[in-house]
Amino acid sequence: MSENTSTNNGGANNGGEASSQVRFDIRTLYIKDVSFESPKSPAVFTAAEFNPEIDVQMNVNHRGLNVDEGFHEVVLKLTVTASFEKETVFLCEIQQAGVFLIQGVGGDDLEKALEIGCPNVLLPFARQAVCDMVVKGGFPQLLVSPVNFEAVFAQRRAAQGKA
């Protein structure tokens, strides 16, 4: 379950100089925490009309595990709340996580890898887990929309006054 993307950033190797290698490996993907609550079951299943409002909240956190070697944990948290007539019908929450080996990058490039690249890897797994939990809870299939993490990163940077 490891993907290795190595690129040579050094261009031509002049005079025997070692070129810099960028490495991005997925070491493992896992569910760190998961929760599903359906406080209005079974009454919600007998309602004549059911058209809930869906609210999706997303957050990305990361921390270095063994930064000298390039290991990082990234956690994508999805919280989906379905409400009908101002009452919570179900609440689904997942923390989809991964351990990534990222070498040969630093500064802004490392931050981009952790907040754009890694969440792009994690999101399909989190979306599938949410869909599965909602269906197993007796509700219609719920597909969380794809996310442009690059745009989210740029918006957050702009809000912080960083370009």
N, C-alpha and C positions, 0 to 999 in steps of 0.2 A: 504494500500500500504506500509505496514511496515514489514520488515523482521528482526527477532531478532535472532542473533547467540550469544549465551552465552556459555562460556566455563569456567570450573573450573580449574584455574592454580595452585591451592594450594596443590594438591595431597591429601593425607589423612589429616584430620582435627585433629591435636594433641592438647590435652589440651584445647579445646574450642576456639582455635584461628580462627578468621574469615578468610575464603579463599578469594582470589582475583578473581573478576569476570571481564571477558573481554566481552564487549558488542559492537556490530556493528549493528546499526539500520539504515535502509533507511527511512528517514522522509518524503521526497518528491523528485520527479524527475521533472524537468521542462526545457523548452527551454528558455534560457536567451536572445538569439539573433539569428536571422536567416536572411539569405540574399541569393537571387538567381538573377543573372544577365546573360542575353543572348544577348550580344551586336551585334552579327552577325545574329540574327533572323530577318526576315524569310529567308534571302539569303542562310544560311547554309543548310536549308532543301531541296534546289534545286540542291545542288552539286552532281555530278555524283558519286564521290567517297568521302567517309567520314570515316577517320580513325584517330581520334584525339589522341594526347599524353595527358595522364592523370597524373597530379601531385597532390599528397595528402600530406598535411602538418598537423601535429598534435601537440597540446600543452596542457599540464595539469597545471592548477593553482588551488591553494586552499588557503583558509583563515579561521581563526577562527571566528565564529559568537558569541558564548558564550562559550569560551574555558573552563571556570570553570565547566560548566555542560557537556562539551564534544561535542558541536555542531560545525560542520565545513561545509563550502560550498566548493564543488569541481566543477570546470568547465573544461570540455573537449572541446577544440576548434578544429574543423575539417575544413580545407580549401581545396576544390577540384577545381583545375583549369584544364579545357580542352582546348587544343590549337590545331589548325589545320593550317598548312602552316604559322607558326609563329604568328598567331593571336588568341586572346582569343575567344573561341566559347561560353563557359559558365564559370561562377565562382559561386561556391556554398559554403556558409559558415554557420556553425552552432556552437553555443555554447550550448552544452547540459550540464545541471547542476543538482546538487543534494544537498540536505541538509542531512548530515549523523550525527548520534549520535555515537561517538566512546568513550568508557570509559574503564578504566582498562589497558591502554597501554600508553607508553610515549616514548620519544626519537626516536631511529631508528625504533622501531615497529610502532609508530604512523605515522612516515614519510612513511613507507611502506604501511600502511593502506590507507593513503591519495593519494599516487602516484601509487599504484598497485591495491589494492582492490577496491577502489572507481571508478577509471577509467574502470576497468573490468565490473562494474555494468553499467556505463554510455555508453560504446561503442556500445552495440547493439541498443540502442535507437538512438544514433547519426547516426549509419550506416543506419538504416531504414529511418530516416528523410532525409538524403542525397539522398538515392535511390528514395524516393517519390518525392522530389523536382526535381530531374533530369528527371524523367519520366513525371512529370507534365509540365516540360519545353519543352517536345516534343522529348527528346533524349532517346536512348536505356537505359535500366536498368543499373545502375552502382552499383557494389557491392564493398564496401571498404573492404579490406582484414582485417582479425583479427590481433590483435596486442598482442605481448607478453610484457606486461608492466613490468614484472619482469626483463626481459633482458634489456629493455630500462632504467630502474632504475639502474641496475648494470653498464651499459655502462656510464651513466651520473655520477655515483659515482666514477667510475674508472677515468673518464676524470677530475674530481675535485680532484683526489688524495686521495679519501676516499675509504676504502675497504669495 
